[in-house]
Amino acid sequence: MAGQSFSYRGRSASGDEVRGVVEASNASAAAVQLQKQDIVPVAIKEVTQSTQLNFKFQLPSQKKINTDDLIMLCRQMRALTRAGVPIIQAIAGLADISKSELLKEALADVNVRLATGSSLASAMGAHPKIFNTMFVSMIHVGENTGRLEDAFSKLISHIEMERDTRNRMTQAIRYPTFVIGAMMLAMMIVNVFVIPQFSKVFSKLGSELPAPTRILIAVSNFTVDYWWLIGIVVIGGLFGFRHYIKTERGRLWWDKAKMKLPIIGGIFERIALSRFARSFAMTFESGVPVLQALSIVGPTVGNEFIASNIDSIRRGVERGDSLARSSAAAGIFSDLVLQMISIGEETGSLDKLLHDVADFYDEEVDYDLKGLADAIEPIVLVFLGILVLVLALGVFLPMWELGSAMQRK
């Protein structure tokens, strides 16, 4: 295999900062060469041929890793750990065979950090876009307790559950989005193609049109004449909305607002609470203290409003309140769930009862998703009724009046 050039930055035996370039087959081999020269590498990067290639090399770090790739990594690490393969050798092997360029780059850096004496948790913690806080915390607990294999097993279950949760959320919004889109398309077709044809017929009659018809024709004419302005407003509004909900304040507002949406709002809320209960149970049963577990789980629920309430629960526990009282003060759980948390806290089986809470929410979500189509059907019927009423008043009313006038004559 041809050698590659790697630029490095490190510390010499005397503590001075040194920089340079070495030839090696990969980043791990470069780190080994530097260690033989009594140089502790701080950063090792592959030297590319041009700035453009360097940009392309760094571009994957701006993307998100595929969930299936992360699950496969955990499965492979569990198997290698169970077989007694040294961690640094396992990481090096997985970095070579990984099909994900983003994961390959991250594992190569993790291997370099392991070679310089870092723990696996701290090395993975340097890549928060790939290994989140919960992932790193579970690895840290597994390393400290000597049960790294169990840590990877729990991470597999957790990541698979997260994938199922995202699929549920997609399923929850797919049907309403399709229905709303179909409604908007129908209105647009009627406004742009149907109404103008009737307008030409009415203009030839020369008679005064009813008020509903004049309003309908005015709206249609505006849509046809100023479609570009409507497009700019709609597209600009969508971009502005997306930009706003990416801000801290906007994300908090949107996550709170979407839980109040009719029909699907409760599904979003129960999915977030299920995610919190299961994640908290997993971290707590792994030996993570309650305060640290709450700090870890909060950012992973996928809802800033729920996360802010979890943070208030953490502050309550930090002040000395029980978890049950702090949870009740947050106001995000039902009475049944609060009772289960209280019983779990008193009996020392909080993790088991939180798993039951997560199962309870999951069952409710499944029930709501199965009845989602039935719940939306009345809305579709109401919309179709309104559409027929508008057409009847705006289009057929003048025709009826014309027919009545002809009969009177």
Protein Blocks (a to p, Z undefined) as FASTA:
>chain_A
ZZdddddddddfkopacddddddfblklmmmmmmmnopacfbdcdddfbfklmmmmmmmm
mpccdfklmmmmmmmmmmmmmnopafklmmmmmmmmpmbfklmmmmmmmmmmmmnopafk
lmmmmmmmlmcfklmmmmmmmmmnopamlmmmmmmmmmmmmmmmmmmmmmmmmmmmmmmm
mmmmmmmmmmmmmmmmmmmmmmmnopacdfklmmmmmmmmmmmmmmmmmmmmmmmmmmmm
mmmmmpmklmmmmmmmmmmpghjlmmmmmmmmmmmmmmmmmmmmnopafklmmmmmmmmn
opaklmmmmmmmmmmmmnopafklmmmmnopacfklmmmmmmmmmnopmmmmmmmmmmmm
mmmmmmmmmmmmmmmmmmmmmmmmmmmmmmmmmmmmmmmmmmmmmmmZZ
